Amino acid sequence: MNSLFNFYDENEIVFVEETIGLINQLRKNFYEVWNKHSAAKMMENARGTEAWIGAIQTLIDAYNAIVDKEIPQLEIALKKDFQNRYKILQS
């Protein structure tokens, strides 16, 4: 993901608005889950407490909603956008 985001940051000017929106949403979702993961990792020393359980549950919920559902949908939309816009893999 970081490679995609780095490429995008260096080349954003060449993308159309729809593609920019898809990449920005993908980045937002990725970092949202990453931040929840980091918060849960910081709570490791409080394992077994209500705060730790809450952090883990928040991470699980974010994973289920974002990683399992939203990110794959955005990846498909981005792939289709590139294929249509740049005539990739079309016969």
Backbone atoms as SQL, in Angstrom:
CREATE TABLE atoms (id INTEGER PRIMARY KEY, chain TEXT, resi INTEGER, resn TEXT, atom TEXT, x REAL, y REAL, z REAL);
INSERT INTO atoms VALUES
  (1, 'A', 1, 'MET', 'N', 0.822, -1.192, 0.000),
  (2, 'A', 1, 'MET', 'CA', 0.000, 0.000, 0.000),
  (3, 'A', 1, 'MET', 'C', 0.865, 1.255, 0.000),
  (4, 'A', 2, 'ASN', 'N', 1.921, 1.228, 0.792),
  (5, 'A', 2, 'ASN', 'CA', 2.768, 2.420, 0.853),
  (6, 'A', 2, 'ASN', 'C', 3.358, 2.752, -0.512),
  (7, 'A', 3, 'SER', 'N', 3.698, 1.743, -1.299),
  (8, 'A', 3, 'SER', 'CA', 4.232, 1.997, -2.641),
  (9, 'A', 3, 'SER', 'C', 3.195, 2.703, -3.508),
  (10, 'A', 4, 'LEU', 'N', 1.951, 2.258, -3.420),
  (11, 'A', 4, 'LEU', 'CA', 0.873, 2.904, -4.175),
  (12, 'A', 4, 'LEU', 'C', 0.716, 4.351, -3.732),
  (13, 'A', 5, 'PHE', 'N', 0.686, 4.575, -2.424),
  (14, 'A', 5, 'PHE', 'CA', 0.496, 5.928, -1.922),
  (15, 'A', 5, 'PHE', 'C', 1.680, 6.824, -2.274),
  (16, 'A', 6, 'ASN', 'N', 2.889, 6.286, -2.235),
  (17, 'A', 6, 'ASN', 'CA', 4.069, 7.068, -2.613),
  (18, 'A', 6, 'ASN', 'C', 4.023, 7.440, -4.092),
  (19, 'A', 7, 'PHE', 'N', 3.667, 6.471, -4.937),
  (20, 'A', 7, 'PHE', 'CA', 3.543, 6.753, -6.367),
  (21, 'A', 7, 'PHE', 'C', 2.486, 7.827, -6.608),
  (22, 'A', 8, 'TYR', 'N', 1.354, 7.677, -5.930),
  (23, 'A', 8, 'TYR', 'CA', 0.270, 8.656, -6.068),
  (24, 'A', 8, 'TYR', 'C', 0.732, 10.052, -5.643),
  (25, 'A', 9, 'ASP', 'N', 1.413, 10.137, -4.505),
  (26, 'A', 9, 'ASP', 'CA', 1.881, 11.439, -4.023),
  (27, 'A', 9, 'ASP', 'C', 2.817, 12.106, -5.025),
  (28, 'A', 10, 'GLU', 'N', 3.642, 11.316, -5.689),
  (29, 'A', 10, 'GLU', 'CA', 4.597, 11.862, -6.648),
  (30, 'A', 10, 'GLU', 'C', 3.943, 12.208, -7.991),
  (31, 'A', 11, 'ASN', 'N', 2.771, 11.605, -8.272),
  (32, 'A', 11, 'ASN', 'CA', 2.159, 11.755, -9.598),
  (33, 'A', 11, 'ASN', 'C', 0.705, 12.207, -9.560),
  (34, 'A', 12, 'GLU', 'N', 0.248, 12.734, -8.452),
  (35, 'A', 12, 'GLU', 'CA', -1.167, 13.081, -8.304),
  (36, 'A', 12, 'GLU', 'C', -1.680, 13.965, -9.427),
  (37, 'A', 13, 'ILE', 'N', -0.850, 14.843, -9.911),
  (38, 'A', 13, 'ILE', 'CA', -1.276, 15.805, -10.919),
  (39, 'A', 13, 'ILE', 'C', -1.754, 15.128, -12.214),
  (40, 'A', 14, 'VAL', 'N', -1.322, 13.900, -12.476),
  (41, 'A', 14, 'VAL', 'CA', -1.708, 13.243, -13.724),
  (42, 'A', 14, 'VAL', 'C', -3.016, 12.462, -13.612),
  (43, 'A', 15, 'PHE', 'N', -3.581, 12.368, -12.421),
  (44, 'A', 15, 'PHE', 'CA', -4.812, 11.609, -12.242),
  (45, 'A', 15, 'PHE', 'C', -6.035, 12.516, -12.342),
  (46, 'A', 16, 'VAL', 'N', -7.135, 11.952, -12.825),
  (47, 'A', 16, 'VAL', 'CA', -8.389, 12.689, -12.887),
  (48, 'A', 16, 'VAL', 'C', -9.063, 12.655, -11.520),
  (49, 'A', 17, 'GLU', 'N', -10.041, 13.504, -11.341),
  (50, 'A', 17, 'GLU', 'CA', -10.690, 13.685, -10.038),
  (51, 'A', 17, 'GLU', 'C', -11.277, 12.388, -9.478),
  (52, 'A', 18, 'GLU', 'N', -11.896, 11.566, -10.314),
  (53, 'A', 18, 'GLU', 'CA', -12.492, 10.316, -9.837),
  (54, 'A', 18, 'GLU', 'C', -11.426, 9.374, -9.276),
  (55, 'A', 19, 'THR', 'N', -10.300, 9.273, -9.967),
  (56, 'A', 19, 'THR', 'CA', -9.209, 8.416, -9.511),
  (57, 'A', 19, 'THR', 'C', -8.618, 8.958, -8.215),
  (58, 'A', 20, 'ILE', 'N', -8.449, 10.258, -8.137),
  (59, 'A', 20, 'ILE', 'CA', -7.938, 10.881, -6.918),
  (60, 'A', 20, 'ILE', 'C', -8.857, 10.554, -5.743),
  (61, 'A', 21, 'GLY', 'N', -10.156, 10.639, -5.960),
  (62, 'A', 21, 'GLY', 'CA', -11.114, 10.333, -4.897),
  (63, 'A', 21, 'GLY', 'C', -11.000, 8.893, -4.422),
  (64, 'A', 22, 'LEU', 'N', -10.858, 7.954, -5.359),
  (65, 'A', 22, 'LEU', 'CA', -10.730, 6.542, -4.991),
  (66, 'A', 22, 'LEU', 'C', -9.449, 6.292, -4.186),
  (67, 'A', 23, 'ILE', 'N', -8.348, 6.861, -4.639),
  (68, 'A', 23, 'ILE', 'CA', -7.078, 6.653, -3.945),
  (69, 'A', 23, 'ILE', 'C', -7.112, 7.305, -2.566),
  (70, 'A', 24, 'ASN', 'N', -7.679, 8.497, -2.472),
  (71, 'A', 24, 'ASN', 'CA', -7.766, 9.158, -1.168),
  (72, 'A', 24, 'ASN', 'C', -8.644, 8.375, -0.199),
  (73, 'A', 25, 'GLN', 'N', -9.739, 7.806, -0.689),
  (74, 'A', 25, 'GLN', 'CA', -10.601, 6.997, 0.182),
  (75, 'A', 25, 'GLN', 'C', -9.882, 5.725, 0.622),
  (76, 'A', 26, 'LEU', 'N', -9.155, 5.109, -0.299),
  (77, 'A', 26, 'LEU', 'CA', -8.384, 3.917, 0.034),
  (78, 'A', 26, 'LEU', 'C', -7.341, 4.236, 1.109),
  (79, 'A', 27, 'ARG', 'N', -6.652, 5.357, 0.939),
  (80, 'A', 27, 'ARG', 'CA', -5.646, 5.777, 1.926),
  (81, 'A', 27, 'ARG', 'C', -6.303, 6.057, 3.279),
  (82, 'A', 28, 'LYS', 'N', -7.425, 6.755, 3.280),
  (83, 'A', 28, 'LYS', 'CA', -8.134, 7.077, 4.532),
  (84, 'A', 28, 'LYS', 'C', -8.515, 5.794, 5.269),
  (85, 'A', 29, 'ASN', 'N', -9.076, 4.839, 4.544),
  (86, 'A', 29, 'ASN', 'CA', -9.486, 3.579, 5.157),
  (87, 'A', 29, 'ASN', 'C', -8.281, 2.796, 5.679),
  (88, 'A', 30, 'PHE', 'N', -7.220, 2.757, 4.895),
  (89, 'A', 30, 'PHE', 'CA', -6.019, 2.035, 5.298),
  (90, 'A', 30, 'PHE', 'C', -5.460, 2.609, 6.602),
  (91, 'A', 31, 'TYR', 'N', -5.333, 3.934, 6.672),
  (92, 'A', 31, 'TYR', 'CA', -4.767, 4.549, 7.868),
  (93, 'A', 31, 'TYR', 'C', -5.718, 4.480, 9.062),
  (94, 'A', 32, 'GLU', 'N', -7.008, 4.446, 8.809),
  (95, 'A', 32, 'GLU', 'CA', -7.958, 4.286, 9.916),
  (96, 'A', 32, 'GLU', 'C', -7.744, 2.938, 10.606),
  (97, 'A', 33, 'VAL', 'N', -7.616, 1.889, 9.831),
  (98, 'A', 33, 'VAL', 'CA', -7.366, 0.564, 10.410),
  (99, 'A', 33, 'VAL', 'C', -5.977, 0.527, 11.046),
  (100, 'A', 34, 'TRP', 'N', -4.981, 1.123, 10.388),
  (101, 'A', 34, 'TRP', 'CA', -3.628, 1.136, 10.936),
  (102, 'A', 34, 'TRP', 'C', -3.593, 1.833, 12.299),
  (103, 'A', 35, 'ASN', 'N', -4.306, 2.948, 12.423),
  (104, 'A', 35, 'ASN', 'CA', -4.348, 3.667, 13.698),
  (105, 'A', 35, 'ASN', 'C', -5.020, 2.841, 14.787),
  (106, 'A', 36, 'LYS', 'N', -6.074, 2.141, 14.448),
  (107, 'A', 36, 'LYS', 'CA', -6.742, 1.277, 15.425),
  (108, 'A', 36, 'LYS', 'C', -5.840, 0.111, 15.822),
  (109, 'A', 37, 'HIS', 'N', -5.096, -0.415, 14.861),
  (110, 'A', 37, 'HIS', 'CA', -4.132, -1.474, 15.147),
  (111, 'A', 37, 'HIS', 'C', -3.055, -0.966, 16.105),
  (112, 'A', 38, 'SER', 'N', -2.540, 0.215, 15.848),
  (113, 'A', 38, 'SER', 'CA', -1.507, 0.800, 16.707),
  (114, 'A', 38, 'SER', 'C', -2.029, 1.030, 18.117),
  (115, 'A', 39, 'ALA', 'N', -3.265, 1.514, 18.228),
  (116, 'A', 39, 'ALA', 'CA', -3.855, 1.741, 19.554),
  (117, 'A', 39, 'ALA', 'C', -4.002, 0.421, 20.309),
  (118, 'A', 40, 'ALA', 'N', -4.422, -0.614, 19.619),
  (119, 'A', 40, 'ALA', 'CA', -4.568, -1.932, 20.267),
  (120, 'A', 40, 'ALA', 'C', -3.215, -2.471, 20.703),
  (121, 'A', 41, 'LYS', 'N', -2.175, -2.273, 19.881),
  (122, 'A', 41, 'LYS', 'CA', -0.835, -2.733, 20.246),
  (123, 'A', 41, 'LYS', 'C', -0.317, -1.996, 21.486),
  (124, 'A', 42, 'MET', 'N', -0.619, -0.707, 21.594),
  (125, 'A', 42, 'MET', 'CA', -0.172, 0.055, 22.757),
  (126, 'A', 42, 'MET', 'C', -0.870, -0.406, 24.037),
  (127, 'A', 43, 'MET', 'N', -2.023, -1.030, 23.891),
  (128, 'A', 43, 'MET', 'CA', -2.778, -1.491, 25.055),
  (129, 'A', 43, 'MET', 'C', -2.335, -2.880, 25.513),
  (130, 'A', 44, 'GLU', 'N', -1.372, -3.477, 24.842),
  (131, 'A', 44, 'GLU', 'CA', -0.925, -4.839, 25.176),
  (132, 'A', 44, 'GLU', 'C', -0.501, -4.977, 26.632),
  (133, 'A', 45, 'ASN', 'N', 0.096, -3.931, 27.188),
  (134, 'A', 45, 'ASN', 'CA', 0.526, -4.034, 28.580),
  (135, 'A', 45, 'ASN', 'C', -0.647, -4.004, 29.556),
  (136, 'A', 46, 'ALA', 'N', -1.836, -3.702, 29.041),
  (137, 'A', 46, 'ALA', 'CA', -3.049, -3.698, 29.869),
  (138, 'A', 46, 'ALA', 'C', -3.948, -4.878, 29.505),
  (139, 'A', 47, 'ARG', 'N', -3.340, -5.926, 28.978),
  (140, 'A', 47, 'ARG', 'CA', -4.090, -7.104, 28.520),
  (141, 'A', 47, 'ARG', 'C', -5.054, -7.585, 29.612),
  (142, 'A', 48, 'GLY', 'N', -6.279, -7.846, 29.193),
  (143, 'A', 48, 'GLY', 'CA', -7.295, -8.350, 30.106),
  (144, 'A', 48, 'GLY', 'C', -8.166, -7.267, 30.720),
  (145, 'A', 49, 'THR', 'N', -7.786, -6.006, 30.594),
  (146, 'A', 49, 'THR', 'CA', -8.592, -4.911, 31.145),
  (147, 'A', 49, 'THR', 'C', -9.708, -4.546, 30.175),
  (148, 'A', 50, 'GLU', 'N', -10.663, -3.793, 30.677),
  (149, 'A', 50, 'GLU', 'CA', -11.764, -3.326, 29.823),
  (150, 'A', 50, 'GLU', 'C', -11.237, -2.449, 28.683),
  (151, 'A', 51, 'ALA', 'N', -10.234, -1.623, 28.971),
  (152, 'A', 51, 'ALA', 'CA', -9.668, -0.753, 27.931),
  (153, 'A', 51, 'ALA', 'C', -9.034, -1.576, 26.819),
  (154, 'A', 52, 'TRP', 'N', -8.317, -2.610, 27.189),
  (155, 'A', 52, 'TRP', 'CA', -7.691, -3.480, 26.187),
  (156, 'A', 52, 'TRP', 'C', -8.751, -4.195, 25.362),
  (157, 'A', 53, 'ILE', 'N', -9.753, -4.734, 26.043),
  (158, 'A', 53, 'ILE', 'CA', -10.843, -5.425, 25.344),
  (159, 'A', 53, 'ILE', 'C', -11.536, -4.468, 24.374),
  (160, 'A', 54, 'GLY', 'N', -11.761, -3.230, 24.809),
  (161, 'A', 54, 'GLY', 'CA', -12.387, -2.232, 23.932),
  (162, 'A', 54, 'GLY', 'C', -11.537, -1.920, 22.716),
  (163, 'A', 55, 'ALA', 'N', -10.233, -1.789, 22.929),
  (164, 'A', 55, 'ALA', 'CA', -9.330, -1.495, 21.810),
  (165, 'A', 55, 'ALA', 'C', -9.294, -2.646, 20.817),
  (166, 'A', 56, 'ILE', 'N', -9.274, -3.866, 21.315),
  (167, 'A', 56, 'ILE', 'CA', -9.272, -5.040, 20.437),
  (168, 'A', 56, 'ILE', 'C', -10.591, -5.142, 19.674),
  (169, 'A', 57, 'GLN', 'N', -11.695, -4.897, 20.357),
  (170, 'A', 57, 'GLN', 'CA', -12.993, -4.971, 19.688),
  (171, 'A', 57, 'GLN', 'C', -13.118, -3.890, 18.615),
  (172, 'A', 58, 'THR', 'N', -12.610, -2.703, 18.890),
  (173, 'A', 58, 'THR', 'CA', -12.619, -1.622, 17.903),
  (174, 'A', 58, 'THR', 'C', -11.801, -2.011, 16.680),
  (175, 'A', 59, 'LEU', 'N', -10.649, -2.633, 16.920),
  (176, 'A', 59, 'LEU', 'CA', -9.810, -3.100, 15.815),
  (177, 'A', 59, 'LEU', 'C', -10.524, -4.172, 14.999),
  (178, 'A', 60, 'ILE', 'N', -11.139, -5.113, 15.669),
  (179, 'A', 60, 'ILE', 'CA', -11.870, -6.186, 14.971),
  (180, 'A', 60, 'ILE', 'C', -13.004, -5.603, 14.140),
  (181, 'A', 61, 'ASP', 'N', -13.756, -4.670, 14.718),
  (182, 'A', 61, 'ASP', 'CA', -14.871, -4.044, 13.994),
  (183, 'A', 61, 'ASP', 'C', -14.372, -3.290, 12.763),
  (184, 'A', 62, 'ALA', 'N', -13.272, -2.549, 12.934),
  (185, 'A', 62, 'ALA', 'CA', -12.705, -1.802, 11.804),
  (186, 'A', 62, 'ALA', 'C', -12.207, -2.760, 10.737),
  (187, 'A', 63, 'TYR', 'N', -11.556, -3.831, 11.152),
  (188, 'A', 63, 'TYR', 'CA', -11.060, -4.820, 10.199),
  (189, 'A', 63, 'TYR', 'C', -12.214, -5.409, 9.393),
  (190, 'A', 64, 'ASN', 'N', -13.273, -5.804, 10.102),
  (191, 'A', 64, 'ASN', 'CA', -14.421, -6.411, 9.419),
  (192, 'A', 64, 'ASN', 'C', -15.083, -5.446, 8.450),
  (193, 'A', 65, 'ALA', 'N', -15.229, -4.203, 8.842),
  (194, 'A', 65, 'ALA', 'CA', -15.920, -3.232, 8.002),
  (195, 'A', 65, 'ALA', 'C', -15.035, -2.697, 6.887),
  (196, 'A', 66, 'ILE', 'N', -13.790, -2.410, 7.209),
  (197, 'A', 66, 'ILE', 'CA', -12.938, -1.711, 6.249),
  (198, 'A', 66, 'ILE', 'C', -12.077, -2.667, 5.432),
  (199, 'A', 67, 'VAL', 'N', -11.340, -3.534, 6.090),
  (200, 'A', 67, 'VAL', 'CA', -10.408, -4.411, 5.365),
  (201, 'A', 67, 'VAL', 'C', -11.162, -5.487, 4.594),
  (202, 'A', 68, 'ASP', 'N', -12.177, -6.062, 5.199),
  (203, 'A', 68, 'ASP', 'CA', -12.915, -7.136, 4.524),
  (204, 'A', 68, 'ASP', 'C', -13.894, -6.630, 3.478),
  (205, 'A', 69, 'LYS', 'N', -14.435, -5.412, 3.651),
  (206, 'A', 69, 'LYS', 'CA', -15.492, -4.960, 2.746),
  (207, 'A', 69, 'LYS', 'C', -15.103, -3.740, 1.927),
  (208, 'A', 70, 'GLU', 'N', -14.764, -2.649, 2.585),
  (209, 'A', 70, 'GLU', 'CA', -14.565, -1.391, 1.870),
  (210, 'A', 70, 'GLU', 'C', -13.303, -1.371, 1.004),
  (211, 'A', 71, 'ILE', 'N', -12.183, -1.815, 1.544),
  (212, 'A', 71, 'ILE', 'CA', -10.937, -1.758, 0.776),
  (213, 'A', 71, 'ILE', 'C', -11.005, -2.629, -0.480),
  (214, 'A', 72, 'PRO', 'N', -11.511, -3.868, -0.420),
  (215, 'A', 72, 'PRO', 'CA', -11.627, -4.639, -1.672),
  (216, 'A', 72, 'PRO', 'C', -12.532, -3.969, -2.711),
  (217, 'A', 73, 'GLN', 'N', -13.618, -3.327, -2.260),
  (218, 'A', 73, 'GLN', 'CA', -14.495, -2.626, -3.195),
  (219, 'A', 73, 'GLN', 'C', -13.775, -1.446, -3.843),
  (220, 'A', 74, 'LEU', 'N', -12.993, -0.709, -3.043),
  (221, 'A', 74, 'LEU', 'CA', -12.226, 0.400, -3.597),
  (222, 'A', 74, 'LEU', 'C', -11.144, -0.088, -4.558),
  (223, 'A', 75, 'GLU', 'N', -10.502, -1.206, -4.232),
  (224, 'A', 75, 'GLU', 'CA', -9.485, -1.762, -5.126),
  (225, 'A', 75, 'GLU', 'C', -10.095, -2.161, -6.460),
  (226, 'A', 76, 'ILE', 'N', -11.267, -2.772, -6.442),
  (227, 'A', 76, 'ILE', 'CA', -11.954, -3.159, -7.676),
  (228, 'A', 76, 'ILE', 'C', -12.332, -1.918, -8.478),
  (229, 'A', 77, 'ALA', 'N', -12.872, -0.906, -7.793),
  (230, 'A', 77, 'ALA', 'CA', -13.252, 0.327, -8.480),
  (231, 'A', 77, 'ALA', 'C', -12.034, 1.013, -9.094),
  (232, 'A', 78, 'LEU', 'N', -10.929, 1.024, -8.371),
  (233, 'A', 78, 'LEU', 'CA', -9.703, 1.637, -8.879),
  (234, 'A', 78, 'LEU', 'C', -9.158, 0.858, -10.077),
  (235, 'A', 79, 'LYS', 'N', -9.192, -0.460, -9.995),
  (236, 'A', 79, 'LYS', 'CA', -8.738, -1.303, -11.099),
  (237, 'A', 79, 'LYS', 'C', -9.584, -1.047, -12.347),
  (238, 'A', 80, 'LYS', 'N', -10.906, -1.001, -12.174),
  (239, 'A', 80, 'LYS', 'CA', -11.794, -0.736, -13.311),
  (240, 'A', 80, 'LYS', 'C', -11.561, 0.661, -13.873),
  (241, 'A', 81, 'ASP', 'N', -11.335, 1.627, -12.984),
  (242, 'A', 81, 'ASP', 'CA', -11.064, 2.994, -13.424),
  (243, 'A', 81, 'ASP', 'C', -9.811, 3.025, -14.297),
  (244, 'A', 82, 'PHE', 'N', -8.733, 2.378, -13.838),
  (245, 'A', 82, 'PHE', 'CA', -7.499, 2.335, -14.625),
  (246, 'A', 82, 'PHE', 'C', -7.711, 1.592, -15.940),
  (247, 'A', 83, 'GLN', 'N', -8.393, 0.462, -15.891),
  (248, 'A', 83, 'GLN', 'CA', -8.614, -0.317, -17.108),
  (249, 'A', 83, 'GLN', 'C', -9.410, 0.489, -18.130),
  (250, 'A', 84, 'ASN', 'N', -10.449, 1.165, -17.688),
  (251, 'A', 84, 'ASN', 'CA', -11.286, 1.946, -18.604),
  (252, 'A', 84, 'ASN', 'C', -10.566, 3.192, -19.105),
  (253, 'A', 85, 'ARG', 'N', -9.914, 3.879, -18.208),
  (254, 'A', 85, 'ARG', 'CA', -9.284, 5.149, -18.558),
  (255, 'A', 85, 'ARG', 'C', -8.057, 4.967, -19.441),
  (256, 'A', 86, 'TYR', 'N', -7.286, 3.934, -19.179),
  (257, 'A', 86, 'TYR', 'CA', -6.032, 3.735, -19.896),
  (258, 'A', 86, 'TYR', 'C', -6.075, 2.541, -20.851),
  (259, 'A', 87, 'LYS', 'N', -7.285, 1.996, -21.056),
  (260, 'A', 87, 'LYS', 'CA', -7.499, 0.894, -21.998),
  (261, 'A', 87, 'LYS', 'C', -6.584, -0.294, -21.693),
  (262, 'A', 88, 'ILE', 'N', -6.483, -0.610, -20.425),
  (263, 'A', 88, 'ILE', 'CA', -5.644, -1.724, -19.972),
  (264, 'A', 88, 'ILE', 'C', -6.482, -3.000, -19.969),
  (265, 'A', 89, 'LEU', 'N', -5.940, -4.076, -20.490),
  (266, 'A', 89, 'LEU', 'CA', -6.566, -5.392, -20.505),
  (267, 'A', 89, 'LEU', 'C', -7.906, -5.412, -21.223),
  (268, 'A', 90, 'GLN', 'N', -8.053, -4.569, -22.218),
  (269, 'A', 90, 'GLN', 'CA', -9.278, -4.592, -23.012),
  (270, 'A', 90, 'GLN', 'C', -8.931, -5.071, -24.408),
  (271, 'A', 91, 'SER', 'N', -9.818, -5.908, -24.943),
  (272, 'A', 91, 'SER', 'CA', -9.556, -6.420, -26.296),
  (273, 'A', 91, 'SER', 'C', -10.455, -5.770, -27.307);
